[in-house]
Amino acid sequence: MADVEECRSTLRRYVKARIPFVSVRTSERSRVLEILRDIAGETQTPFIVHTLSQGLRELSNDRAVSEERSLVGALEAASQSLLTRQNLTFVFTDVQELTDDTATSRQMYDVATVAERKAGSIVVITSEPVWSPLQRLGMSIALDPPSEDEMQVILRQQIEPYRSQIPVEWNDEDYQQASSILAGITKIEAENVVATLLAEGAVRRSDITELSRAKDRIFSDIAGIERVVVTDALGVGGLDGLQTWLDRERPFLTADLRRRQIRPPRGVLLVGVPGCGKSLSAKSVAQTWGLPLYRLDLASIFGQYVGQSESRFKEALGSADHVAPCVLWIDEIEKGLAGASTDNTGITNRLIGQFLYWLQESVARVFVVATANDVSRLPPELLRRGRFDEIFFVDLPTVGERADIVEIYMRRYLQREDAELVQQLADLSEGFTGADIESAMRELAKEAERSGDEAVGVDFARSCFENVVPLIKTNPEQIELIREWGRSRAVPASSVPVSTIDAPAGARRVVIP
């Protein structure tokens, strides 16, 4: 892949060298035509471009050469022109069926052969691969979407002329952040996003957050990943250690880190007791950081045909790169990547290899939040340093964290505050997960809706909590194994050490030296 300057330089060399066939892989036809128009002026070489709507026209002055709009007719006209004149360059923009051995690809092959004999060139702008025998006649180059530097130039060219007419609050830092957010979309898409800002009559610093939403709307129907809508009412109780780490890492996701040659934050792996807020934390990250949240469902990746699973997975990861910056949530990752040792087809191993390579090498600003309950099923190479930025262990909430959780749900479900009742319920919920607390508080909300707020008193609230049997009582052995792993191999997501969390009666107590 190449940025615009590298593409310009390469195409200029190809034209001067009279390469008979050049394919430019891109979805941005207008950017390539701008580059070729500049090259035509520099080299004084005739460029004739074909489009289905206008036929054959000179690129430099838009003068009609032929009204032949069909591709077949245009190729015949190009072949005849190449036989009678030298140093012609034909540019074809609307070409289909070049990937395989088709009538179109064979006719293009014949025209490129004529161009080779007559010092001509055929340039094809396409978003698809080209039939191998045809491509071997010449060279190819792929044009990337605008880089951050080019995107910043585009933004300044669109906005700065209006600074004397409307309020423009953006400074250099704002332009840099905006360009990092919009990187990955096309030039015309970026210009459309800026036009919507200018239509409001001002460009405010607060518009930076709108850029992510605008980019999200561009990729609203992307393949492989699912958009998750995060409500404003979201709240996470406790997990102060995780929250502090996330607050420290947030600025690096959109900062320009090229000078120090470090990559943006890659993400976190959250392991721990089921129901303690791992999935909720993924949503909270997206909400707090003001980024779109996408969910990668590994179960939907697997297909029945050879290579289908790998193709779908690659497409999903590529989609995540395109919508960056974003948060990519992979829930219960061990279920999708487990079974490598028992998978006779090798699909799981190949998916793991794809995922590890992407985690290690992708420079897109995609922050991954992966959650896992049974870490014993995860491939060990996924836990190596350099894959995720950090591995956090989410344990049962402490009494203070339980109070925070109760208070959140009391405000949400009962629309009231009662510090004394909150503390009583926090003490009563020893060994509860966050999901257990939510279940009990939901019962209070139902009773308040059914019988009125006055019916929800202390006695009823206590009875709802006493009726909940926490997971640490129903499955103490599994919880103990999870906590033993997290105690020694992960960073506590809570600011309180695991050893201070008392297990309820009947459960095995965790003792940390």
C-alpha positions as CSV (number, residue, x, y, z in Angstrom):
1,M,0.0,0.0,0.0
2,A,1.1,3.6,-0.7
3,D,0.3,7.0,0.5
4,V,-0.5,9.7,-2.1
5,E,3.0,11.0,-2.5
6,E,4.5,7.5,-3.0
7,C,1.7,6.7,-5.4
8,R,2.4,9.9,-7.4
9,S,6.1,9.2,-7.5
10,T,5.6,5.6,-8.6
11,L,3.1,6.3,-11.3
12,R,5.3,9.1,-12.7
13,R,8.1,6.5,-13.0
14,Y,5.8,4.0,-14.6
15,V,4.6,6.5,-17.2
16,K,8.1,7.7,-18.0
17,A,9.2,4.1,-18.4
18,R,6.2,3.4,-20.7
19,I,5.1,0.3,-18.7
20,P,2.4,-1.2,-21.0
21,F,0.0,-2.1,-18.2
22,V,-0.5,-0.5,-14.8
23,S,-3.2,-1.4,-12.3
24,V,-4.0,1.0,-9.4
25,R,-5.8,-0.7,-6.6
26,T,-8.1,1.8,-4.8
27,S,-11.7,2.8,-4.3
28,E,-10.9,6.5,-4.8
29,R,-11.0,7.0,-8.6
30,S,-11.0,10.8,-8.3
31,R,-7.7,10.9,-6.3
32,V,-6.0,8.8,-8.9
33,L,-7.2,10.9,-11.7
34,E,-5.9,14.1,-9.9
35,I,-2.5,12.4,-9.7
36,L,-2.6,11.4,-13.3
37,R,-3.7,14.8,-14.4
38,D,-0.6,16.3,-12.7
39,I,1.7,13.7,-14.3
40,A,0.2,14.4,-17.7
41,G,1.1,18.1,-17.3
42,E,4.6,17.4,-16.1
43,T,5.5,14.8,-18.7
44,Q,3.6,16.4,-21.6
45,T,2.2,12.9,-22.3
46,P,-1.4,12.6,-23.8
47,F,-3.7,10.9,-21.3
48,I,-7.1,9.7,-22.5
49,V,-9.5,8.6,-19.8
50,H,-12.6,6.4,-20.3
51,T,-15.8,6.4,-18.2
52,L,-19.1,4.7,-18.9
53,S,-20.9,8.0,-18.6
54,Q,-18.7,10.2,-20.8
55,G,-16.8,7.9,-23.1
56,L,-13.2,8.7,-24.1
57,R,-11.9,12.2,-23.2
58,E,-8.6,13.9,-22.8
59,L,-7.7,14.1,-19.1
60,S,-5.9,17.4,-19.2
61,N,-8.7,19.5,-20.9
62,D,-11.7,17.2,-20.8
63,R,-12.1,17.4,-24.6
64,A,-14.1,14.5,-26.1
65,V,-12.1,12.0,-28.1
66,S,-14.8,9.5,-28.8
67,E,-18.5,9.2,-27.7
68,E,-18.0,5.4,-27.4
69,R,-19.2,4.7,-23.8
70,S,-19.0,0.9,-23.8
71,L,-15.9,-0.7,-22.4
72,V,-15.6,-3.1,-25.4
73,G,-15.9,-0.2,-27.9
74,A,-13.4,1.9,-25.9
75,L,-10.8,-0.9,-25.9
76,E,-11.2,-1.3,-29.6
77,A,-10.7,2.5,-30.1
78,A,-7.7,2.4,-27.8
79,S,-6.1,-0.4,-29.8
80,Q,-6.6,1.4,-33.1
81,S,-5.1,4.6,-31.7
82,L,-2.1,2.8,-30.3
83,L,-1.4,1.3,-33.7
84,T,-1.3,4.7,-35.3
85,R,0.3,6.9,-32.6
86,Q,3.0,6.4,-30.0
87,N,3.3,7.5,-26.4
88,L,-0.4,7.4,-25.7
89,T,-1.7,6.5,-22.3
90,F,-5.3,5.3,-21.8
91,V,-6.9,5.2,-18.4
92,F,-9.9,3.0,-17.8
93,T,-12.0,3.7,-14.7
94,D,-15.1,1.4,-14.9
95,V,-13.7,-2.0,-15.5
96,Q,-15.4,-5.2,-14.3
97,E,-14.5,-8.9,-14.6
98,L,-10.7,-8.5,-14.6
99,T,-10.1,-10.8,-11.7
100,D,-10.4,-14.1,-13.7
101,D,-10.0,-15.4,-17.2
102,T,-12.9,-13.5,-18.9
103,A,-13.5,-12.0,-22.3
104,T,-12.9,-8.5,-20.8
105,S,-9.5,-9.5,-19.3
106,R,-8.4,-11.2,-22.5
107,Q,-9.4,-8.1,-24.6
108,M,-7.5,-5.9,-22.1
109,Y,-4.5,-8.3,-22.5
110,D,-4.6,-7.8,-26.3
111,V,-4.7,-4.0,-26.0
112,A,-1.8,-4.0,-23.4
113,T,0.2,-6.1,-25.9
114,V,-0.3,-3.5,-28.5
115,A,0.7,-0.8,-26.0
116,E,3.9,-2.7,-25.4
117,R,4.8,-2.6,-29.1
118,K,3.9,1.1,-29.6
119,A,5.4,2.6,-26.4
120,G,2.0,3.1,-24.9
121,S,0.5,2.5,-21.5
122,I,-2.8,1.2,-20.2
123,V,-3.8,2.3,-16.7
124,V,-6.7,0.5,-14.9
125,I,-8.2,1.9,-11.7
126,T,-9.9,-0.9,-9.9
127,S,-10.6,-2.1,-6.4
128,E,-10.3,-5.8,-7.3
129,P,-7.3,-8.0,-8.1
130,V,-6.3,-8.4,-11.7
131,W,-6.0,-11.6,-13.8
132,S,-2.5,-12.9,-13.3
133,P,-1.3,-13.2,-17.0
134,L,-2.6,-9.6,-17.6
135,Q,-0.9,-8.2,-14.4
136,R,2.4,-9.8,-15.4
137,L,2.5,-7.6,-18.4
138,G,3.2,-4.6,-16.2
139,M,3.2,-3.3,-12.7
140,S,0.7,-2.5,-9.9
141,I,0.3,-0.2,-7.0
142,A,-2.3,0.2,-4.3
143,L,-3.3,3.6,-3.0
144,D,-4.1,3.9,0.7
145,P,-6.8,6.1,2.0
146,P,-5.5,9.5,3.2
147,S,-2.8,9.2,5.9
148,E,-3.0,11.3,9.1
149,D,-0.7,13.9,7.5
150,E,-2.7,14.1,4.3
151,M,-6.0,14.1,6.2
152,Q,-4.8,17.1,8.2
153,V,-4.0,18.9,5.0
154,I,-7.5,18.1,3.7
155,L,-9.1,19.3,6.9
156,R,-7.1,22.6,6.8
157,Q,-7.9,23.2,3.2
158,Q,-11.6,22.7,3.9
159,I,-11.9,24.7,7.1
160,E,-9.2,27.5,7.1
161,P,-10.8,29.6,4.3
162,Y,-13.8,30.0,6.5
163,R,-12.0,31.2,9.6
164,S,-12.7,34.9,8.8
165,Q,-16.4,34.2,8.2
166,I,-17.4,31.8,11.0
167,P,-16.1,30.9,14.5
168,V,-13.3,28.3,14.1
169,E,-12.0,27.1,17.5
170,W,-9.6,24.4,16.2
171,N,-5.9,24.7,16.9
172,D,-3.0,22.5,15.8
173,E,-3.7,19.9,18.4
174,D,-7.4,19.7,17.4
175,Y,-6.4,19.3,13.7
176,Q,-4.1,16.5,14.7
177,Q,-6.7,14.7,16.8
178,A,-9.4,15.1,14.1
179,S,-7.0,13.7,11.4
180,S,-6.3,10.7,13.6
181,I,-10.0,10.0,14.0
182,L,-10.9,10.4,10.3
183,A,-7.9,8.4,9.0
184,G,-9.1,5.4,7.1
185,I,-11.9,7.1,5.2
186,T,-11.7,8.5,1.6
187,K,-11.0,12.1,0.7
188,I,-14.5,12.8,-0.5
189,E,-15.9,11.2,2.7
190,A,-13.7,13.5,4.8
191,E,-14.8,16.5,2.8
192,N,-18.5,15.5,3.3
193,V,-17.9,15.2,7.1
194,V,-16.3,18.7,7.2
195,A,-19.1,20.1,5.1
196,T,-21.6,19.0,7.7
197,L,-19.6,20.9,10.4
198,L,-19.4,24.0,8.3
199,A,-23.1,23.9,7.7
200,E,-23.7,24.6,11.4
201,G,-22.0,27.9,11.0
202,A,-19.1,27.2,13.4
203,V,-16.4,24.7,14.0
204,R,-16.2,24.0,17.8
205,R,-13.7,22.0,19.8
206,S,-16.7,19.9,20.9
207,D,-17.2,18.8,17.3
208,I,-14.2,16.5,17.6
209,T,-16.5,13.9,19.3
210,E,-19.0,14.3,16.4
211,L,-16.3,13.1,14.0
212,S,-16.3,9.6,15.5
213,R,-20.0,9.4,15.1
214,A,-19.9,10.7,11.6
215,K,-17.3,8.1,10.7
216,D,-19.3,5.4,12.4
217,R,-22.3,6.3,10.1
218,I,-20.1,5.9,7.1
219,F,-19.3,2.3,8.1
220,S,-22.8,1.6,9.6
221,D,-23.2,-1.6,7.5
222,I,-19.8,-3.2,7.7
223,A,-19.1,-6.9,7.5
224,G,-18.0,-9.2,10.3
225,I,-18.5,-6.9,13.3
226,E,-21.7,-5.6,15.0
227,R,-22.3,-2.1,16.2
228,V,-23.3,-1.9,19.9
229,V,-25.3,1.1,21.1
230,V,-24.1,2.3,24.5
231,T,-26.7,4.1,26.6
232,D,-25.9,7.2,28.6
233,A,-27.2,5.6,31.8
234,L,-24.2,3.1,31.9
235,G,-22.2,3.0,35.1
236,V,-19.6,0.7,36.6
237,G,-19.1,0.3,40.3
238,G,-15.6,-0.3,41.6
239,L,-12.7,-1.6,39.4
240,D,-10.7,1.5,40.3
241,G,-7.4,-0.1,39.3
242,L,-8.7,-0.7,35.8
243,Q,-10.3,2.7,35.5
244,T,-7.1,4.4,36.6
245,W,-5.1,2.5,34.0
246,L,-7.7,3.4,31.3
247,D,-7.6,7.1,32.2
248,R,-3.8,7.1,31.8
249,E,-3.9,5.3,28.4
250,R,-6.7,7.3,26.8
251,P,-4.7,10.2,25.4
252,F,-2.3,7.9,23.6
253,L,-5.1,6.4,21.4
254,T,-5.4,9.5,19.2
255,A,-2.0,11.2,19.9
256,D,0.7,11.4,17.3
257,L,3.2,8.8,18.5
258,R,5.4,8.6,15.4
259,R,8.3,10.6,16.9
260,R,8.9,8.0,19.6
261,Q,8.0,5.1,17.3
262,I,5.4,3.6,19.7
263,R,2.1,2.2,18.7
264,P,-1.3,3.3,20.2
265,P,-2.7,1.2,23.0
266,R,-3.7,-2.2,21.7
267,G,-6.2,-3.3,24.4
268,V,-6.8,-5.3,27.6
269,L,-7.8,-8.8,28.4
270,L,-10.3,-9.0,31.3
271,V,-10.4,-12.4,33.1
272,G,-12.2,-13.3,36.2
273,V,-15.3,-14.4,38.0
274,P,-18.5,-14.4,35.8
275,G,-20.9,-11.6,36.4
276,C,-18.4,-9.2,37.9
277,G,-18.5,-6.5,35.2
278,K,-16.1,-7.6,32.5
279,S,-18.6,-7.0,29.6
280,L,-19.9,-3.9,31.3
281,S,-16.4,-2.5,31.4
282,A,-16.0,-2.9,27.6
283,K,-19.2,-0.7,27.2
284,S,-17.9,1.7,29.8
285,V,-14.6,2.2,27.9
286,A,-16.4,3.1,24.7
287,Q,-18.8,5.5,26.6
288,T,-16.0,7.2,28.6
289,W,-13.7,7.6,25.7
290,G,-16.4,8.8,23.3
291,L,-15.7,6.1,20.8
292,P,-18.0,3.7,18.9
293,L,-18.2,0.2,20.2
294,Y,-18.2,-2.9,17.9
295,R,-18.6,-6.5,19.0
296,L,-16.7,-9.3,17.2
297,D,-18.8,-12.5,17.5
298,L,-16.3,-15.3,16.9
299,A,-19.1,-17.9,16.7
300,S,-20.4,-16.2,13.5
301,I,-17.0,-16.4,11.9
302,F,-16.9,-20.2,11.4
303,G,-18.2,-21.4,8.0
304,Q,-18.7,-24.8,6.5
305,Y,-16.5,-24.4,3.4
306,V,-12.7,-24.6,3.2
307,G,-11.1,-21.2,3.9
308,Q,-14.5,-19.5,4.7
309,S,-13.7,-19.0,8.4
310,E,-10.3,-17.5,7.8
311,S,-11.7,-15.2,5.1
312,R,-14.5,-14.0,7.4
313,F,-12.1,-13.4,10.3
314,K,-9.8,-11.4,8.1
315,E,-12.7,-9.3,6.8
316,A,-13.9,-8.7,10.3
317,L,-10.5,-7.5,11.5
318,G,-10.1,-5.4,8.4
319,S,-13.5,-3.8,9.1
320,A,-12.3,-2.9,12.6
321,D,-9.2,-1.2,11.1
322,H,-11.4,0.8,8.8
323,V,-13.7,2.2,11.5
324,A,-10.8,3.0,13.9
325,P,-10.5,4.7,16.3
326,C,-13.0,2.5,18.0
327,V,-13.3,-0.1,20.8
328,L,-13.6,-3.7,19.7
329,W,-15.3,-6.0,22.2
330,I,-14.6,-9.7,22.0
331,D,-16.8,-11.4,24.6
332,E,-15.8,-14.8,26.1
333,I,-12.9,-15.1,23.7
334,E,-12.0,-18.5,25.1
335,K,-15.1,-20.0,23.5
336,G,-14.1,-18.8,20.0
337,L,-10.4,-19.7,20.2
338,A,-10.5,-22.8,22.3
339,G,-9.9,-26.3,21.0
340,A,-6.8,-25.7,19.0
341,S,-5.3,-29.0,20.2
342,T,-8.4,-31.0,19.3
343,D,-9.3,-29.3,16.0
344,N,-8.4,-31.8,13.3
345,T,-9.1,-29.3,10.5
346,G,-6.6,-26.7,11.8
347,I,-9.1,-23.9,11.5
348,T,-8.8,-22.7,15.1
349,N,-5.0,-22.7,14.8
350,R,-5.2,-20.6,11.7
351,L,-7.6,-18.2,13.3
352,I,-5.4,-17.8,16.3
353,G,-2.4,-17.1,14.0
354,Q,-4.4,-14.4,12.2
355,F,-5.5,-12.8,15.4
356,L,-2.1,-12.8,17.0
357,Y,-0.5,-11.3,13.9
358,W,-3.2,-8.6,13.8
359,L,-2.7,-7.8,17.5
360,Q,1.0,-7.6,17.0
361,E,1.3,-5.8,13.7
362,S,-1.8,-3.7,13.0
363,V,-1.2,0.0,13.6
364,A,-4.9,1.0,13.4
365,R,-6.3,2.7,16.5
366,V,-8.5,-0.2,17.6
367,F,-8.6,-0.7,21.3
368,V,-9.5,-4.3,22.0
369,V,-11.4,-5.3,25.2
370,A,-11.5,-9.1,25.3
371,T,-13.2,-10.9,28.2
372,A,-12.7,-14.5,29.4
373,N,-14.1,-16.6,32.2
374,D,-12.2,-19.9,31.7
375,V,-8.6,-18.8,31.0
376,S,-7.4,-22.4,31.0
377,R,-8.9,-22.8,27.5
378,L,-7.0,-19.9,26.1
379,P,-4.0,-20.6,23.9
380,P,-0.9,-19.6,26.0
381,E,0.6,-17.5,23.1
382,L,-2.4,-15.1,23.5
383,L,-1.3,-14.3,27.1
384,R,2.3,-13.4,26.1
385,R,3.4,-9.8,26.7
386,G,3.0,-7.7,23.6
387,R,-0.4,-9.1,22.5
388,F,-2.5,-7.1,25.0
389,D,-1.2,-4.1,26.8
390,E,-2.4,-5.5,30.1
391,I,-4.3,-8.5,31.6
392,F,-6.6,-7.6,34.4
393,F,-8.3,-9.9,36.9
394,V,-11.9,-9.0,37.9
395,D,-12.7,-10.5,41.2
396,L,-15.7,-10.5,43.5
397,P,-16.5,-6.9,44.6
398,T,-15.4,-5.7,48.0
399,V,-17.9,-4.3,50.4
400,G,-17.1,-0.8,49.2
401,E,-17.5,-1.7,45.6
402,R,-20.8,-3.5,46.4
403,A,-22.0,-0.3,48.0
404,D,-21.1,1.6,44.8
405,I,-23.0,-1.0,42.7
406,V,-26.1,-0.9,45.0
407,E,-26.1,2.9,44.8
408,I,-25.9,2.9,41.0
409,Y,-28.9,0.5,40.7
410,M,-30.8,2.3,43.4
411,R,-30.6,5.5,41.5
412,R,-31.4,3.9,38.2
413,Y,-34.3,1.6,39.3
414,L,-35.8,3.4,42.3
415,Q,-34.8,7.0,41.5
416,R,-33.8,7.6,45.1
417,E,-30.8,7.8,47.5
418,D,-30.6,6.1,50.9
419,A,-27.1,5.8,52.2
420,E,-28.1,3.8,55.2
421,L,-30.0,1.2,53.1
422,V,-27.1,1.1,50.6
423,Q,-24.6,0.1,53.4
424,Q,-27.0,-2.5,54.8
425,L,-27.4,-4.2,51.5
426,A,-23.7,-4.0,50.7
427,D,-23.0,-5.8,54.0
428,L,-25.7,-8.3,53.3
429,S,-24.4,-9.1,49.8
430,E,-21.1,-10.7,50.9
431,G,-19.9,-13.0,48.0
432,F,-22.3,-11.5,45.5
433,T,-21.2,-10.7,41.9
434,G,-22.4,-7.5,40.3
435,A,-24.9,-9.5,38.3
436,D,-26.3,-10.9,41.6
437,I,-26.7,-7.4,43.0
438,E,-28.4,-6.2,39.9
439,S,-30.8,-9.2,40.0
440,A,-31.8,-8.4,43.6
441,M,-32.2,-4.7,42.8
442,R,-34.4,-5.5,39.8
443,E,-36.8,-7.3,42.1
444,L,-37.0,-4.1,44.2
445,A,-37.8,-2.1,41.1
446,K,-40.5,-4.5,40.1
447,E,-42.2,-4.3,43.5
448,A,-41.9,-0.5,43.4
449,E,-43.6,-0.5,40.0
450,R,-46.3,-3.0,41.1
451,S,-47.1,-1.7,44.6
452,G,-45.6,1.8,44.7
453,D,-42.3,3.1,46.1
454,E,-43.5,3.1,49.7
455,A,-43.9,-0.7,49.5
456,V,-40.1,-1.1,49.1
457,G,-38.8,-0.9,52.6
458,V,-35.8,-2.2,54.4
459,D,-37.4,-5.5,55.3
460,F,-38.4,-6.2,51.7
461,A,-35.0,-5.2,50.4
462,R,-33.3,-7.5,52.8
463,S,-35.5,-10.4,51.8
464,C,-34.7,-9.9,48.1
465,F,-31.0,-10.0,48.8
466,E,-31.3,-13.0,51.2
467,N,-33.1,-15.0,48.4
468,V,-30.1,-14.7,46.1
469,V,-27.7,-17.7,46.2
470,P,-24.4,-16.3,44.9
471,L,-22.2,-18.2,42.4
472,I,-19.5,-18.7,45.1
473,K,-21.9,-20.9,47.0
474,T,-23.3,-22.9,44.1
475,N,-19.9,-23.5,42.4
476,P,-17.1,-22.7,44.9
477,E,-14.5,-24.9,43.2
478,Q,-14.7,-23.2,39.9
479,I,-14.6,-19.8,41.4
480,E,-11.5,-20.8,43.5
481,L,-9.7,-22.0,40.4
482,I,-10.4,-18.7,38.6
483,R,-9.2,-16.6,41.6
484,E,-6.0,-18.7,42.0
485,W,-5.1,-18.0,38.4
486,G,-5.9,-14.3,38.6
487,R,-4.1,-13.8,41.9
488,S,-0.7,-14.8,40.4
489,R,-0.9,-14.0,36.7
490,A,-2.9,-10.8,36.2
491,V,-3.2,-7.3,37.6
492,P,-6.1,-6.7,40.0
493,A,-8.9,-4.6,38.3
494,S,-9.9,-3.5,41.8
495,S,-7.8,-1.2,43.9
496,V,-8.2,-3.6,46.8
497,P,-6.1,-6.8,46.9
498,V,-8.0,-10.1,46.5
499,S,-6.9,-11.3,49.9
500,T,-9.1,-8.7,51.6
501,I,-12.3,-10.1,50.0
502,D,-13.9,-12.5,52.4
503,A,-15.7,-15.5,51.1
504,P,-19.1,-16.2,52.5
505,A,-19.8,-19.1,54.9
506,G,-19.7,-22.5,53.2
507,A,-17.2,-21.4,50.5
508,R,-13.5,-22.1,50.5
509,R,-11.6,-19.0,51.6
510,V,-8.8,-17.6,49.4
511,V,-5.7,-16.9,51.4
512,I,-2.9,-14.7,49.8
513,P,0.5,-14.6,51.5
